[in-house]
Amino acid sequence: MKDEFYFPSKDGNTEIHTIEWKPEGEVKAVLQLSHGMVEYIDRYDEFANYLCQQGYYVVGNDHLGHGKSIQSKAEYGYFNEKYGNACVLGDMHTLRQRISKKYPDAPYFMLGHSMGSCLLRQYIQKYGNGLSGAIIIGVVADQKRAALRMGKRLCRVMAAFKGWHYRSKLIDGMAIGSYNKRFKPSRTRADWVTSDQEKLDAYVSDPLCSFVFTVNAYYHMFSGMLQMQKKESIYMIPKNLPVLMAAGAEDPAGNFGKGVRKIYEQYKAAGIKDITLRLYAGDRHELLNETDRKQVYQDLYDWLESKRISG
């Protein structure tokens, strides 16, 4: 059964839109989803239904500035002026607390894709205790600290002249503009997202996947990434938390697997005992929307089950 509900955001103004997929009968475990930038939680319906049929309760919210978690169209791609990153992470934690009360005995897992993978990496540094496992997919490679700091400065300068709601094609191009270069001749603006042409056309034509991030959201995303990449932050992840990293070998966001492997090695070096890396040959950014997604679904389910039973 699929339902939606809202809860108050940490920004103090917005109601956060949430979808839950409830299995018939006993709930074996909970999986909370964290979606990527410029998309929304209902895009995970096919995967959520698959897990729901296996007895999993699946839940996820539209992050601030996405989907139905807005007060007006001007808020698309906008977090919060002062505390944007903290609000988004806080909303994820609020949802976890609410669902944990509903299913206190069920193992609790979280999955983050793309921007959501960065948010989940930050989340487990802060709130990782008590989770049964974390799945990090569509992994975004770590960026040079100097580039992130320069990006923040640019956002601040632009906001000073044009306001925090300004949408900069320059910053957007710096952040994701090079991703399509590998896929020539490109048929759409987002060939890098998936090789499944039907899914790609649906993505490109979806107005909720077509807006440009504001300088506010980019500023806070860059801030979060700077914090996330610090060695001392990585060491805050609980050593006994099972982690699965999965990405497409043709995903430019993960530097075609090289950036993903680097993060995997950093986590191992930090003493995380149970960590698995999976790179899918031929797959691009959205593993859950790729041509081999049924295999990806099965692999993620098998991993969840192994941790649920061993936990």
Wavefront OBJ file of the C-alpha trace (Angstrom):
o trace
v 0.000 0.000 0.000
v 1.310 3.439 -0.985
v 0.488 6.528 1.073
v 1.760 10.068 1.421
v 2.033 12.368 4.403
v 3.732 15.607 5.445
v 5.794 16.675 8.451
v 7.252 20.075 9.444
v 10.702 20.849 8.051
v 13.582 22.017 10.188
v 13.429 25.273 8.190
v 10.389 26.231 10.297
v 8.252 27.060 7.251
v 7.883 24.155 4.840
v 5.866 20.945 5.071
v 7.998 18.027 3.906
v 6.243 15.686 1.479
v 6.806 11.999 2.198
v 5.777 8.718 0.549
v 5.593 5.355 2.304
v 5.234 1.931 0.704
v 3.771 -0.544 3.218
v 3.953 -4.315 2.666
v 1.068 -6.635 3.370
v 1.702 -8.591 6.554
v 4.804 -8.392 8.711
v 7.420 -5.665 8.163
v 10.792 -7.410 7.861
v 12.829 -4.189 7.810
v 12.680 -0.480 6.977
v 14.516 1.248 4.135
v 14.567 5.057 4.090
v 15.457 6.672 0.748
v 17.324 9.939 0.120
v 16.923 11.149 -3.478
v 19.295 13.161 -5.669
v 19.346 16.795 -6.760
v 16.637 18.060 -9.118
v 14.398 15.001 -8.746
v 11.854 13.710 -6.205
v 10.957 10.640 -4.157
v 8.151 9.253 -6.343
v 10.753 8.461 -9.029
v 11.745 5.530 -6.770
v 8.311 3.916 -7.049
v 9.385 0.886 -9.112
v 12.255 -0.007 -6.747
v 10.162 0.705 -3.628
v 7.365 -1.556 -4.884
v 9.858 -4.328 -5.575
v 11.158 -4.206 -1.983
v 7.657 -3.780 -0.594
v 6.668 -7.091 -2.197
v 9.588 -8.686 -0.305
v 8.223 -7.460 3.045
v 10.164 -4.215 3.355
v 8.581 -0.940 4.502
v 10.068 1.758 2.241
v 9.819 5.476 2.975
v 11.367 8.679 1.676
v 10.786 12.414 1.590
v 11.153 15.103 -1.052
v 14.098 17.177 0.176
v 13.570 20.909 0.676
v 13.208 22.629 -2.706
v 12.209 19.423 -4.481
v 8.999 17.653 -5.512
v 6.154 18.744 -3.249
v 8.388 20.043 -0.422
v 8.032 23.653 -1.566
v 5.826 26.622 -0.741
v 5.968 28.090 -4.266
v 7.671 27.429 -7.611
v 10.316 30.002 -6.683
v 11.494 27.530 -3.996
v 12.567 24.822 -6.465
v 16.251 24.164 -5.918
v 16.348 26.322 -2.768
v 17.112 25.025 0.761
v 17.267 27.695 3.470
v 19.348 30.868 3.540
v 21.329 30.218 6.730
v 20.998 26.548 7.616
v 20.185 24.841 4.317
v 22.359 21.746 4.629
v 21.509 21.259 8.313
v 17.786 21.548 7.524
v 17.935 18.854 4.835
v 19.876 16.488 7.123
v 17.554 17.361 10.004
v 14.509 16.452 7.928
v 16.036 13.059 7.124
v 16.603 12.498 10.841
v 13.079 13.617 11.784
v 11.676 11.054 9.355
v 13.894 8.305 10.754
v 12.776 9.106 14.304
v 9.097 9.034 13.288
v 9.349 5.716 11.455
v 11.528 4.122 14.155
v 8.703 4.770 16.627
v 6.248 3.004 14.293
v 8.518 -0.029 13.800
v 10.828 -0.077 16.837
v 11.860 -3.721 16.364
v 12.531 -3.630 12.610
v 16.119 -3.309 11.334
v 16.527 0.206 9.896
v 18.462 0.810 6.663
v 19.058 3.968 4.628
v 19.855 4.442 0.935
v 21.096 7.634 -0.708
v 21.521 8.327 -4.427
v 23.711 11.068 -5.986
v 23.218 14.254 -3.900
v 21.326 11.914 -1.573
v 24.477 9.760 -1.351
v 26.426 12.835 -0.181
v 23.680 13.572 2.336
v 23.752 9.971 3.563
v 27.539 10.075 3.913
v 27.116 13.173 6.110
v 24.192 11.591 7.939
v 26.098 8.469 9.021
v 28.934 10.684 10.268
v 26.441 12.369 12.580
v 23.636 9.870 13.216
v 25.056 6.498 12.108
v 24.573 4.725 15.431
v 21.614 2.341 15.494
v 21.374 1.906 11.723
v 21.514 -1.649 10.376
v 23.226 -0.557 7.177
v 23.783 2.228 4.632
v 23.583 1.911 0.838
v 25.435 4.648 -1.048
v 24.616 4.592 -4.783
v 25.245 6.946 -7.692
v 28.268 7.882 -5.582
v 29.622 11.392 -6.201
v 33.431 11.471 -6.304
v 35.134 13.731 -3.785
v 35.973 17.160 -5.208
v 39.115 19.234 -4.721
v 38.697 21.344 -1.606
v 39.959 24.458 -3.419
v 37.268 24.021 -6.106
v 34.518 23.627 -3.481
v 35.729 26.710 -1.601
v 35.838 28.693 -4.854
v 32.303 27.498 -5.653
v 31.099 28.763 -2.264
v 32.757 32.162 -2.828
v 31.122 32.464 -6.256
v 27.717 31.650 -4.759
v 28.193 34.311 -2.078
v 29.218 36.966 -4.626
v 26.261 36.182 -6.884
v 23.860 36.176 -3.923
v 25.144 39.607 -2.853
v 24.105 41.062 -6.227
v 21.158 38.900 -7.251
v 19.866 37.238 -4.052
v 20.029 33.645 -2.813
v 17.234 32.507 -5.161
v 19.352 33.321 -8.226
v 19.952 30.422 -10.635
v 23.430 30.603 -12.124
v 24.109 28.724 -15.346
v 27.819 29.282 -14.693
v 27.789 27.447 -11.346
v 25.425 24.797 -12.713
v 27.826 24.228 -15.599
v 30.804 24.000 -13.220
v 28.989 21.445 -11.061
v 27.431 19.110 -13.628
v 28.048 20.645 -17.071
v 30.890 18.308 -18.026
v 28.997 15.092 -17.265
v 27.526 14.714 -20.768
v 30.860 15.172 -22.581
v 31.732 11.465 -22.529
v 28.529 10.570 -24.372
v 29.009 11.947 -27.883
v 27.023 12.472 -29.944
v 24.589 13.177 -27.114
v 20.900 12.787 -27.876
v 19.692 14.768 -24.819
v 21.089 17.105 -22.151
v 21.296 14.131 -19.742
v 22.618 11.096 -21.622
v 24.925 10.548 -18.638
v 21.955 9.745 -16.375
v 20.938 6.353 -17.834
v 21.383 4.264 -20.973
v 17.706 3.210 -20.788
v 16.232 5.467 -23.496
v 12.650 5.271 -22.208
v 13.693 6.235 -18.660
v 15.963 8.960 -20.076
v 13.142 10.523 -22.130
v 10.840 10.497 -19.091
v 13.563 12.201 -17.022
v 14.369 14.895 -19.601
v 10.692 15.767 -20.163
v 9.829 15.901 -16.433
v 9.499 19.539 -15.250
v 10.379 18.441 -11.691
v 13.749 17.214 -13.042
v 14.434 20.255 -15.223
v 15.011 23.283 -12.970
v 18.396 24.833 -12.189
v 19.636 24.796 -8.585
v 19.744 28.168 -6.820
v 23.046 29.596 -5.587
v 21.692 28.931 -2.081
v 21.378 25.182 -2.619
v 24.758 24.974 -4.341
v 26.391 26.946 -1.505
v 25.018 24.562 1.110
v 25.758 21.471 -0.965
v 29.392 22.568 -1.386
v 29.586 23.282 2.385
v 28.289 19.812 3.197
v 30.745 18.177 0.802
v 33.685 20.043 2.343
v 32.687 18.811 5.799
v 31.977 15.269 4.573
v 35.404 14.859 2.956
v 37.395 15.720 6.094
v 39.360 12.783 7.471
v 38.051 13.418 10.980
v 34.470 13.356 9.637
v 34.996 9.966 7.993
v 36.337 8.649 11.309
v 33.005 9.585 12.936
v 31.198 6.807 10.992
v 30.489 3.868 13.344
v 33.075 1.159 12.637
v 30.487 -1.630 12.809
v 28.003 -0.023 10.361
v 27.632 -2.192 7.225
v 28.111 -0.055 4.105
v 27.415 -0.913 0.463
v 28.752 1.407 -2.242
v 27.389 0.830 -5.739
v 27.843 2.831 -8.928
v 27.882 2.564 -12.690
v 31.337 2.119 -14.215
v 30.259 4.678 -16.860
v 29.033 7.267 -14.340
v 30.880 10.593 -14.688
v 29.665 11.719 -11.232
v 31.814 8.974 -9.706
v 34.690 9.630 -12.139
v 33.865 6.378 -13.950
v 34.410 4.250 -10.860
v 37.787 5.716 -9.887
v 36.325 8.264 -7.449
v 34.023 5.630 -5.937
v 36.909 3.227 -5.339
v 38.892 6.042 -3.668
v 36.079 6.699 -1.162
v 35.756 2.952 -0.551
v 39.488 2.783 0.271
v 39.171 5.817 2.598
v 36.341 4.117 4.483
v 38.353 0.909 4.819
v 41.350 2.894 6.072
v 39.062 4.561 8.651
v 38.375 1.129 10.146
v 34.880 0.447 8.767
v 34.808 -3.332 9.040
v 31.934 -4.353 6.750
v 32.122 -2.480 3.456
v 31.279 -3.712 -0.025
v 31.975 -2.076 -3.399
v 30.015 -2.876 -6.569
v 30.691 -1.282 -9.963
v 28.256 -2.159 -12.757
v 29.852 -2.373 -16.201
v 28.112 -0.237 -18.816
v 25.831 1.495 -16.299
v 25.655 5.266 -15.945
v 24.431 7.427 -13.044
v 20.982 6.139 -12.058
v 21.498 2.462 -11.219
v 17.835 2.106 -10.215
v 16.761 3.251 -13.700
v 19.329 1.398 -15.787
v 18.674 -1.340 -18.369
v 19.936 -3.969 -15.876
v 17.978 -2.509 -12.936
v 16.283 -5.810 -12.112
v 19.725 -7.253 -11.369
v 20.596 -4.155 -9.300
v 17.332 -4.523 -7.337
v 18.139 -8.174 -6.646
v 21.710 -7.380 -5.554
v 20.553 -4.626 -3.179
v 17.837 -6.885 -1.751
v 20.336 -9.742 -1.228
v 22.688 -7.374 0.625
v 19.843 -6.006 2.784
v 18.706 -9.516 3.632
v 22.218 -10.651 4.574
v 22.588 -7.704 6.985
v 19.046 -8.058 8.324
v 19.611 -11.715 9.187
v 23.167 -11.337 10.497
v 22.246 -8.211 12.477
l 1 2 3 4 5 6 7 8 9 10 11 12 13 14 15 16 17 18 19 20 21 22 23 24 25 26 27 28 29 30 31 32 33 34 35 36 37 38 39 40 41 42 43 44 45 46 47 48 49 50 51 52 53 54 55 56 57 58 59 60 61 62 63 64 65 66 67 68 69 70 71 72 73 74 75 76 77 78 79 80 81 82 83 84 85 86 87 88 89 90 91 92 93 94 95 96 97 98 99 100 101 102 103 104 105 106 107 108 109 110 111 112 113 114 115 116 117 118 119 120 121 122 123 124 125 126 127 128 129 130 131 132 133 134 135 136 137 138 139 140 141 142 143 144 145 146 147 148 149 150 151 152 153 154 155 156 157 158 159 160 161 162 163 164 165 166 167 168 169 170 171 172 173 174 175 176 177 178 179 180 181 182 183 184 185 186 187 188 189 190 191 192 193 194 195 196 197 198 199 200 201 202 203 204 205 206 207 208 209 210 211 212 213 214 215 216 217 218 219 220 221 222 223 224 225 226 227 228 229 230 231 232 233 234 235 236 237 238 239 240 241 242 243 244 245 246 247 248 249 250 251 252 253 254 255 256 257 258 259 260 261 262 263 264 265 266 267 268 269 270 271 272 273 274 275 276 277 278 279 280 281 282 283 284 285 286 287 288 289 290 291 292 293 294 295 296 297 298 299 300 301 302 303 304 305 306 307 308 309 310 311
